[in-house]
Every structure is written in C-alpha cells, then in structure tokens.
Amino acid sequence: MSNETPPPAPLAFSVSKINLFTKCPRAYYFRYVLGLKTPPRSYMAFGTSLHAGIAHNYRQKIESRQDLPVGEVKEFFAADWEHQKGQVAWEPDENPGKMMDEGAALLEIYQSKIAPKIQPRIVEDLFELKFENTEYTFRGIIDLVDDTSGLIIDHKTSTKTPSPTNVHKDIQLTAYALGNRVRTGEIENGAAFDYLIRGRSPKVIRIETTRSDEDIQRFLKMLAQIAAAIKAELFWPAPNHPYCSPKLCPFWSECEGGRKL
C-alpha cells in the first residue's frame, strides 16, 4: 500500500463563493476555509422556494409544452417554503406567513405573464468547468434556457426595482454564458434576469443583457486572481464595504469589522 498523500481536491468555485470573496475575503475565510455555517436569511430561503415552484412547472413543460395550473405551482412553493422557513434566522420584524402570501402573489403574476411565453430547453442544469494547468474548477446551475428566445434566464427576488447597469456587469450571467458555451459549443442569444419584486405592488420584470468574449475573458482573469489570493492565504477584512455590519455579515461576532483579527 502506498504511503503517498493524495493530492488535495481542486478548489471548486461558484458564483456565491466569488461574490463573497469580492465583498469580504475574511468572510470567505470564515465560511469556506474554516467551514463555519450560519442559518440562511429569510430572503435567501424565499428565493429558494420561489425557484422551486418555477422549476417544478418548467421541468414538466419541456415535454408537455403546457404550463401547470397556477394553483399547483403555488402549492409546490408553499410546501417548499414550509421546509425552508424552519431553517431561517428570523429577524423580529419578519413574518413568515406574510412572505408566503407575497410569494403566492408573485407566482400568480409570473405564471400568467411570463411562463406562457417560455418553452424551456434546459431547467436547473448543473455544469462544471475544468481548466488546464489550474488548481480550481467552476460549478454553476443554470436556472433556465428558453427555446423560444434563446435566452439564458436566471430568477431573482428583490424588494426594489433593479438597475440595468448592475445586470449588464453581473458576473453570474457571465459565468452562466461561459458554462452554456462550453457545454453546447454555441453562443447564446443573450441573457436575462427575471426579477420577482415584492412589495405593495408586486411585479415581475425582465432585464436583458449580452455577454461578449471580452466579458468572458475578464471573468476568467478575475477567477484566476481570486484563486491566487486564496492559495496565498490572503484573507483581509473589508470594513468599508456596506456588507460589513452586524445585520448583513453572519460572521460579525468572529470579526467585528476586522477589530478581532
């Protein structure tokens, strides 16, 4: 039997890992190096349950080419929400029942205005990218590729109307465009976020964008630079970032804006 130590597993990146590192490398260290886990925030669980309802409809629509009754989609969302809400770190002013009602209202709008126009080609497709001469991979899950428009679509929840500027530079759509190109050998017709916006007047809006080869190359360069920083164990705090606060950062008690380091 060989006594050689097996090589370490390659670093597996995802959009969430990259976003956390760019917000605060120290928070990345707590979460992914030390492995500290924290309960999800309510908005994260809410988004997960809405995703579940939407995907439930689209999975069967690939073959049936028909949308499910909206009541069935809402029931699937409600069942998933019942599970998700028990894992949430709730704030005193948050109401799980109200959020479930908001989700049902948003699905009513989505299923009547958006879903009928979409014929899904791919639903929640997992991909993994491997690169030559590197010690990392990249994994992602594409929410939806629409056969009708040719768009890569990701679903987001928000309490505010988003800025198109942020969509045009969002790395998630860049990463998913890359993943889709590698997987299919084809260039997508574009990408979009479908935003399900909570509030007194719930609405669903789509913001479309495109990704160029230059966008892809910038993303790959950023990925390599982050991997190099992690390999060098460079995990600095970012006290000037809005994320650095007791409310937003789940690792505040371990760090307190870098003051405990």
RAGITA-V619493 format. One record per run of one state. SS is the DSSP state (~ for helix, > for strand, _ for the rest). FROM is the first residue (numbers start at 1). LEN is the number of residues. If there is no record, write none. Layout:
BEGIN
SS,FROM,LEN  SS,FROM,LEN
END
This chain:
BEGIN
_,1,10  >,11,3  _,14,1  ~,15,9  _,24,1  ~,25,9  _,34,6  >,40,1  _,41,1  ~,42,23  _,65,5  ~,70,18  >,88,1  _,89,7  ~,96,18  _,114,1  ~,115,3  _,118,2  >,120,11  _,131,5  >,136,11  _,147,5  >,152,7  _,159,5  ~,164,6  _,170,1  ~,171,14  _,185,6  >,191,7  _,198,5  >,203,7  _,210,3  ~,213,19  _,232,20  ~,252,4  _,256,6
END
